[in-house]
Amino acid sequence: MTTHTDRSAQRHRTNALRRRNTALGWSFIAPNFVGFALLTMVPIILLFYMAFTDWNALGTPSWVGIDNFERLARNSDFRAAMAQTFYYAIPHIILTGVLALGLAILLNQKLRGVAFFRAAAFFPYITSIVAIAIVWNLLFSPNYGPINQLLNFFGVADPPGWTTSSDWAMPAVIIVGTWREMGYYMILFLAGLQTIPRELYEAAKVDGASGWQRFLHITWPGLRPTTFFVTVILAIESFKVFDLIQVMTDGGPGTSTYTIAYFIFQKTLGPYSTGEFGYASAASLILFFICLAMTVLQFVVNQQTELASKPKWWPLPLVAGLICFAIAIVAFSTRMSFGLGWFGWTIAFVICFGLMLTMTKMWARRIIK
């Protein structure tokens, strides 16, 4: 028969074991959490304060309110950086995602030497960015590069100047960025493909489904979680591109590859830095909200896509919002009003976004009921 003393001793041992396991768990996560707090969370919190100050990293920050943001709106270099950031990000996201998915599907087959080809496709991602930039600059050389020599061989009389041309510098960076990163996202898609049961493909083949039908009704729905993760990470990385541009074109020629991240670097740590850390913090805050808006937008679109039942007109707020957002970026970059001005078109985008979010919640509740 268990006595009261035995039960008390058992509770004491249980509590001691629980405390020991808790302490052991914290000992494992504490180093990573402390590093995250000191190197990521605290700087982000300080960024929200520094964006509204005038600070040169040496003296005491002085509060200036929204003056930094007003200066950014009037700064032609920042407007060019905004336009060039979207110019790089949108084609890069589309090309990298499509090519990575195509490679993943191709290398998911039972082929001889498939492990070698997977490693070869992934290798550029882990190669030094400096080495990649130097090699590709040699390939893109207008006079001696093999790319232009190949174009001449096929009859192109006036091949592009690539990184020496303001019209072709950004396409060259997009090509290199896509080539470098598609192997990484290919690995993510491969992981997603291997979670799809092969029995589904076999049953579809027996039913006479074509390759396109199998992709549309089996592969694509099965890859939806992976695709969502890939597009979120790819969008964030694309909008904050810096290293490839820094070593490949140094922001030039002119401002043709001048992105927001490069603008921030030039204002703080670049060779011609003015030491305006408060001003650069305001630009960083704008870049932060652009990445946040793109991420939240993808969350809402993914949630809408997963709805089992939805009205036929559900994409209309999304399309209207994207159009308003594009007009707002063009209006800000070129100082053209397009009727409403860049701020008015931004408000229109927010309204469309809110309508899309409200509609998603409404139909989600209807499905649950």
Secondary structure, 3 states (H helix, E strand, C coil): CCCHHHHHHHHHHHHHHHHHHHHHHHHHHHHHHHHHHHHHHHHHHHHHHHCCEECCCCCCCEECCCHHHHHHHHCHHHHHHHHHHHHHHHHHHHHHHHHHHHHHHHCCCCCCCHHHHHHHHHHHHHCCHHHHHHHHHHHCCCCCCHHHHHHHHCCCCCCCCHHHCCCCHHHHHHHHHHHHHHHHHHHHHHHHHCCCCHHHHHHHHHCCCCHHHHHHHHHHHHCHHHHHHHHHHHHHHHHCCCHHHHHHCCCCCCCCCCCHHHHHHHHHCCCCCCCCHHHHHHHHHHHHHHHHHHHHHHHHHHHHHHCCCCCCCCHHHHHHHHHHHHHHHHHHHHCCCCCCHHHHHHHHHHHHHHHHHHHHHHHHHHHHC
